[in-house]
Amino acid sequence: MNDELLAKRDEERALLLAVAAGDRAAFTRLHARFRPLVERYVRHQLVDAWQAEEVVQDVFLEIWQIADRFDPAHSAIAWIRTIAQRRAIDRVRKSRADRDRDLRIGARDLDLVDHSSAERAESVLDRAELRRAVATLPDRQREAVVLRHLVGMSGPEVATSLGVPVGTAKTRARDGVIALRRALVR
């Protein structure tokens, strides 16, 4: 390896060691440096952009939490990629297990009676009830829920549209959906 690459790898190790010591500024630099690499790797593993974004956030949260376990005798990039790989594989397995469970439950609970006319009538009532429930949400949650779930934007697209960080956009959408569930149960 050439001296420049060795110096870069030493700098990355030092950055990770500073994160392990609780240095938030070092974590910000580490995040800026490695986020594109982690995103590329995770997006290669996961098709769903929303899930990939969540996994990327989980990877950096885990790095912050367990940075003290990093062995500086090894590569920082390899350590971070291992965390990203483990998180991505876990998400793929969970998604597969959830889908398989839903299929099993759906097949078990399959109702062969034709309820199409009743369902159409209920659908009209449900849409009106949903519109009323959405109207009760605070503006910020309503915007995020509409963009994410009705328009179909991804988390990063919602964030860009609202001019807020991705985590904020996702939190608003999630909180809005929770509030809608509560409103619709009543």
C-alpha positions in Angstrom: 0.0 0.0 0.0 1.2 3.5 -0.6 1.8 6.0 2.2 -1.2 8.1 1.3 -3.6 5.2 1.6 -2.0 4.1 4.9 -2.3 7.6 6.3 -6.0 7.6 5.3 -6.6 4.3 7.0 -4.8 5.5 10.2 -7.0 8.6 10.1 -10.1 6.5 9.9 -9.0 4.3 12.8 -8.3 7.5 14.8 -11.7 8.8 14.0 -13.4 5.6 15.1 -11.4 5.7 18.3 -12.5 9.2 19.0 -16.1 8.2 18.5 -15.5 5.4 21.0 -14.4 8.0 23.4 -17.7 9.8 23.0 -16.5 12.6 20.6 -19.7 13.8 18.8 -17.7 15.9 16.3 -15.7 12.9 15.4 -19.0 10.9 14.9 -20.3 13.7 12.6 -17.1 13.5 10.5 -17.3 9.7 10.5 -20.9 9.8 9.4 -20.1 12.2 6.6 -17.2 10.1 5.5 -18.8 6.7 5.6 -22.5 7.3 4.9 -22.2 7.1 1.1 -20.3 3.8 1.4 -22.9 2.4 3.9 -25.8 3.6 1.7 -24.4 2.0 -1.4 -23.8 -1.3 0.3 -27.2 -1.4 2.0 -29.2 -0.3 -1.1 -27.5 -3.1 -2.9 -28.9 -5.6 -0.4 -32.3 -4.0 0.1 -34.7 -3.1 -2.7 -37.0 -0.9 -0.6 -35.5 2.6 -0.3 -37.4 3.3 2.9 -36.1 0.1 4.6 -32.6 0.9 3.3 -32.7 4.3 4.9 -33.8 2.8 8.2 -31.0 0.3 8.1 -28.4 3.0 7.3 -29.6 4.9 10.4 -29.5 1.7 12.4 -25.9 1.1 11.3 -24.7 4.5 12.5 -26.6 4.2 15.7 -24.9 0.9 16.4 -21.5 2.4 15.5 -22.1 5.1 18.0 -23.2 2.6 20.7 -20.5 0.0 20.2 -17.5 2.0 18.8 -15.6 1.0 22.0 -15.5 -2.5 20.6 -13.5 -1.5 17.5 -10.1 -3.1 17.4 -7.7 -0.5 15.9 -5.5 -3.3 14.6 -8.2 -3.9 12.0 -9.6 -1.7 9.2 -12.3 0.8 10.1 -14.0 0.3 6.8 -14.2 -3.5 7.2 -15.6 -3.1 10.7 -18.3 -0.6 9.5 -19.1 -2.7 6.5 -19.5 -5.8 8.7 -22.1 -3.9 10.8 -23.9 -2.8 7.7 -23.9 -6.3 6.2 -25.2 -7.8 9.4 -28.0 -5.1 9.7 -29.0 -5.5 6.0 -29.1 -9.3 6.3 -31.2 -9.1 9.5 -33.7 -6.7 7.7 -33.9 -9.0 4.7 -34.6 -12.0 6.9 -37.2 -10.1 9.0 -39.0 -8.9 5.9 -39.0 -12.4 4.5 -40.3 -13.9 7.8 -43.0 -11.1 8.0 -44.1 -11.8 4.4 -44.2 -15.6 5.0 -46.2 -15.2 8.2 -48.6 -12.8 6.5 -49.1 -15.3 3.7 -49.6 -18.2 6.1 -52.1 -16.2 8.2 -53.8 -14.9 5.0 -54.2 -18.4 3.6 -55.6 -19.6 6.9 -58.0 -16.8 7.2 -59.1 -16.7 3.6 -62.8 -16.1 3.3 -64.3 -17.4 0.0 -67.6 -15.6 0.3 -68.1 -12.7 -2.1 -68.5 -9.5 -0.2 -67.7 -7.2 -3.0 -70.8 -5.0 -2.9 -70.6 -4.6 0.9 -66.9 -3.9 0.6 -67.5 -1.2 -2.0 -70.0 0.5 0.3 -67.7 0.1 3.3 -64.8 1.5 1.2 -66.7 4.7 0.5 -67.5 5.1 4.2 -63.9 4.3 5.1 -62.5 6.9 2.7 -64.8 9.6 4.2 -63.8 8.6 7.7 -60.2 8.6 6.7 -60.5 12.1 5.2 -62.0 13.3 8.5 -59.3 11.7 10.5 -56.5 13.1 8.3 -58.0 16.6 8.7 -57.7 16.3 12.5 -53.9 15.8 12.3 -51.5 18.7 13.1 -50.3 20.3 9.8 -46.8 18.8 10.1 -48.0 15.3 10.6 -50.7 15.6 7.9 -48.2 16.8 5.3 -45.8 14.0 6.1 -48.5 11.3 6.1 -50.1 12.5 2.8 -46.7 12.7 1.1 -45.5 9.4 2.4 -48.6 7.2 2.3 -50.9 8.8 -0.2 -48.5 10.3 -2.7 -46.1 7.4 -2.2 -42.9 9.4 -1.7 -39.9 7.8 0.0 -38.6 9.0 3.3 -35.8 11.1 1.7 -38.2 12.5 -0.8 -40.6 13.5 2.0 -37.7 15.2 3.8 -36.7 17.1 0.8 -40.2 18.2 0.0 -40.8 19.4 3.6 -37.3 20.8 4.0 -36.5 18.8 7.1 -34.0 16.0 8.0 -35.0 12.5 6.9 -35.4 11.3 10.5 -37.8 14.2 11.2 -39.9 13.4 8.2 -40.1 9.8 9.1 -41.0 10.6 12.7 -43.8 12.9 11.6 -45.2 10.3 9.2 -45.0 7.6 11.8 -46.6 9.7 14.5 -49.3 10.8 12.1 -50.1 7.2 11.2 -50.3 6.3 14.9 -52.7 9.2 15.5 -54.8 8.1 12.5 -55.1 4.6 13.9 -56.3 6.0 17.2 -58.8 8.3 15.5 -60.1 5.5 13.3 -60.5 3.0 16.2 -62.8 5.4 18.1 
